[in-house]
Amino acid sequence: MVVPIDITFLGTGSAQPSATRNHQSMAFRADGDIWLFDAGEATQHQLQKSNLKMGRISKIFITHMHGDHCFGLPPLLCTMSENMNVHRTNNDIIDIYGPRPLRHWLRVALQSTYSRLGRHYRVHEFIMEGEEKDKDQRKEDLHPDEEIGMDILIHNNAFDLPLYMDNVKKEEKEKWIVRAAPIQHSIPSFGYVIQEPCQPGKLDHTTLIPKIKKNTKALLEKGYKNPMAILGELQRTQKPISLPDGEILEPPLQRRGRQIVILGDTCDASSILPLSNHPHLLIHEATNALTQLDLPSDKEVEWDEKELLKQVEERAISHGHSTPQMAAQLAKKMNAQKLILTHFSARYKGDDDTNNESKMIMEEIRHHAIHVLGQERDKDIFCARDLWTYDIQYS
C-alpha cells in the first residue's frame, strides 16, 4: 500500500528571521509519523501554527550547526516530549542525527537550563575521517534524559544512518533508508537522502482475472468465498499463488519507493550525487538571487545582467551558499523530478500567496531555475514559504 508522504516547510528564511519567514525547519511526514529536518529558533511556534502533531516527531536530523538551523532544538524537545504532562502516553526515545558537536551542545543547553524532558533522547553523530569518537558518553556525563547515541563513521564519503523504528513491524524496519553525505559550506554541512521501501507493482488484471475465472468452481470448493480476493492476496503477500489447475500467478514486480533529497546550506552539493538516483524531490537552498530588488537603484546607471548574475553567484559561493541556477544545475545532474527552493534572504518576503509584489519577486527567483531546467519543467519547480505543505506523489 502506498502511504501518503508530504513535507511541511516550518521555516524558509536564512540567517535572520523576518515577519514572513522563520528560521529553517522542515517536517517530513510519512503515514503520520514525522521526521524533522533542522530546528531553527521558534520551530515549536511554527509547529503550533501548523496541522502537525509534535508528539508524532520521532526523529530529528540537523544539517549543520549554524544557529538558524539548530537554536530551536532544546526548547522544542521540552515541548514535544510533554515534560509538563504527567499523563503523557508516548515514551518512545527521540533519535537525533547530525554533526559534531551537536551531542555536547545539546547536553550543555539542557543541563545549564535545568531542563527535563518527558521522553528520553539520544544523539547520533557523524564522525569524519581523522575525527575521534566522543569520549563523553559515560553514564555520569549524560543528561538525566539522555541515552547513549551512536558515533557514525564515514564510509565512501557517506554515512549510513541507524533507524530505530520501535513501532514499525520488523519486516518494515530495515526497508526505510536514510543516508547522509558532507556537502560544501562555510562549516561542516550535510545533505540527507531518504529512500522509501519498494512498493508493490500494479496487477495485470487483463491477464490474471481470466485465469482466476477459469478456476472459480475449484476455488469455491477450496473455501474461497470470493475467488477474486486472490488478487488482493497476491498484491499483499508478493508471493506466487498456485491455482487448482496448476497455473501459477506471479506477483507484479515491485516499484522503487520515493526518494527525497534534503540539503543543508551549500555552495556545492555534488558529493550527494552518488547517493541519489532520479529522486522524486530535491530540496535545495537558494539564498541569493538577482531580482528587481537587487538591481542598481540609479536608473541612469547602465548595468549588464550577465555580469550582475555572475556577481550574485560569486557572492553566494563566497558565503557558502547557492543561487536558484546552482540549485537547478544540481537537480539536472541528478535528474530530480521536482525541485523546491528554500532558505531565502530576508529581503525576499514569504507572503507571496497574498502579496502580489512578493509573488512577482518569488516568480523571478523561480524562473532563474526554470531557465536552467527548461520551460517544459515549469510545473516541477517551486519556491517554499512558511507553513506550506507539499504532497510527494508516487510516480
Secondary structure, DSSP 8 states (H G I E B T S, - for coil): ----EEEEEEE-B-SS--SS--SSEEEEEETTEEEEE---TTHHHHHHHSS--GGGEEEEE--B--HHHHTTHHHHHHHHTTTT-TT------EEEEEETTHHHHHHHHHHHTT---SS-EEEEEEE-TT----S--SGGGS-TTEE---EEE-BTTBEE-----TTS-HHHHTT-EEEEEEEBSSS-EEEEEEE---B-----HHHHHHHHHHTHHHHHHTT-SSTTHHHHHHHHH-S-EE-TTS-EE-----B---EEEEE-S-SB-GGGGGG-SS-SEEEEE------GGGS-S-TTS---HHHHHHHHHHHHHHTT---HHHHHHHHHHHT-S-EEEE-B-TTS-S-TTT-HHHHHHHHHHHHHHHHHH-GGGGGGEEE--TTEEEE----
